[in-house]
Amino acid sequence: MYSESLEVRISAPLVRVSTTRPIVGQFLDRTVEIVRVHWWNGRGMPCVVEDCPLCEEAVRVRPYGYISVLLVGRPAAVVLEVPASAATELLSWKVRLSSLQGFLFRAYRTSGKPNSSVEVHVGDHREVNRGRRLLCVRSCLATIWELPGPQFEEPLNHYTSRVRSALRARVAAGG
């Protein structure tokens, strides 16, 4: 028997595209999750849009894309973070292909600067090893951001409300 309030907590490293070398791997998710992110107190925090405490504080927000991937040379899945332009391109690929899952990719920065554009090239399809543990990206991000995780089969609007409350408490406490 399970509790409907069972919170899903999964942890995986967050990986960004380096300025020095490309990232090569395979998409494990069907699509990319786009999240508006505030940079606050030296770290990223999600924007909950409606009644967002960080928007009320006029903290700058930028959209980022998140997708679980398996990188060449790493045995476990990670969460890849890409800026909005690359995330939009991945959504276009998802529409063309119907799913990103299983496709190989190569992501790289267009120049050696930390905030330069990220290009993502999608290649051939390979079957995803069914024994591979797939990640719940939303749960991984909640763990990284130290926020409540989603509950089993919880509607998104309920989860967003819980995250909003947790963010409000954190902003009120100053960090």
CORFENSUL-V747240 format. One record per backbone hydrogen bond with DSSP energy under -0.5 kcal/mol. NH is the residue of the N-H (numbers start at 1). CO is the residue of the C=O. If there is no record, write none. Layout:
# CORFENSUL-V747240
nh={NH & NH}
co={CO & CO}
This chain:
# CORFENSUL-V747240
nh={6 & 8 & 9 & 10 & 15 & 15 & 17 & 18 & 23 & 25 & 26 & 27 & 28 & 29 & 33 & 34 & 35 & 35 & 37 & 38 & 39 & 40 & 40 & 43 & 45 & 47 & 50 & 52 & 56 & 57 & 58 & 59 & 62 & 64 & 65 & 66 & 67 & 69 & 70 & 71 & 72 & 74 & 78 & 79 & 80 & 80 & 81 & 82 & 84 & 87 & 88 & 89 & 90 & 91 & 92 & 93 & 94 & 95 & 96 & 97 & 98 & 100 & 102 & 103 & 104 & 105 & 106 & 107 & 108 & 109 & 110 & 116 & 119 & 121 & 122 & 123 & 126 & 132 & 134 & 137 & 140 & 141 & 142 & 143 & 144 & 145 & 146 & 147 & 152 & 154 & 158 & 159 & 160 & 161 & 162 & 163 & 164 & 165 & 166 & 167 & 168 & 169 & 170 & 171 & 172 & 173 & 174 & 174 & 175}
co={3 & 150 & 7 & 8 & 13 & 79 & 81 & 21 & 107 & 105 & 70 & 103 & 68 & 68 & 66 & 32 & 33 & 64 & 62 & 45 & 60 & 38 & 43 & 40 & 38 & 36 & 48 & 49 & 52 & 53 & 55 & 54 & 37 & 35 & 82 & 33 & 80 & 78 & 26 & 69 & 24 & 71 & 69 & 13 & 67 & 78 & 15 & 65 & 63 & 83 & 84 & 85 & 86 & 87 & 88 & 89 & 90 & 91 & 92 & 93 & 94 & 30 & 27 & 100 & 124 & 25 & 121 & 23 & 119 & 18 & 117 & 113 & 108 & 106 & 120 & 104 & 102 & 129 & 132 & 135 & 136 & 137 & 138 & 139 & 140 & 141 & 143 & 142 & 6 & 151 & 155 & 155 & 156 & 157 & 158 & 159 & 160 & 161 & 162 & 163 & 164 & 165 & 166 & 167 & 168 & 169 & 170 & 171 & 170}
